[in-house]
Amino acid sequence: MSLATDGFDIIAPGLSPEELEVLQREFPAEAPNRRNLFVFSPVVENLVRKGSISRHAQEVLGENCFAVRAIFFNKIAKTNWHVPWHQDIGIPLREHRAVPGFSAFTHKDGILHANAPASVLERMLILRIHLDLCTAANGAMRLIPGSHAQGRIPETALRTHVAVQPELAAGELLRLRPLLFHASAHSRSDASRRVIHIEYAVDDLPGGLEWATRVDPQLK
């Protein structure tokens, strides 16, 4: 698989055994979903700022990239959800401004979000850090290779629906472009499926818009 061609790739290992253990302690098996990790989890912020995680984003976006959002997802009995095919087009903002290409302003857990134009999303990268074995049985992500190259489009306009469902071990990392179409089914397993989702950007936003949060890696 190729990040440029397919819109995703897998890094194994994605982080050190010590970093994996730290994150598994921070988010135990029954931990609930949580947004805004840079506010609520100094552990995650520290690993993004000083750990090995951000190097995998820098390889793609360059040394000046920075993290703008971190979310914890856990598919367990209490939060076992189905996600239909979609692109990740929403970004977190500091305040509302009327800027062409940005729409659907809304608040999620106290943070302003808006749908961004393709010109912004094409220069972003998502890292998904897996804290458990992730398989089809417990809701592994399904991906449509190459769909990121079609820009921002509705799912009905996709020219191909050939999907893949990679299996990832604990500690492995999935890198993907926000415009890559992806989905996931309900878990059919009692096993947890813990994932930390981190988004990186490399540019300031146009029209005076600002990222709600910015964590700059400080890697030597």
Secondary structure, DSSP 8 states (H G I E B T S, - for coil): --HHHHSEEEESS-S-HHHHHHHHHHS-TT---BS-HHHH-HHHHHHHHHSSTTHHHHHHH-TT-EEEEEEEEE-BTTB---EEEE---EEEESS----TT-EEEEEETTEEEEE--HHHHTT-EEEEEESS-B-TTTT--EE-TTGGGG-S--GGG-S----B---B-TT-EEEE-TTS-EEE----SSS--EEEEEEEE-S--GGG--BS--B-----
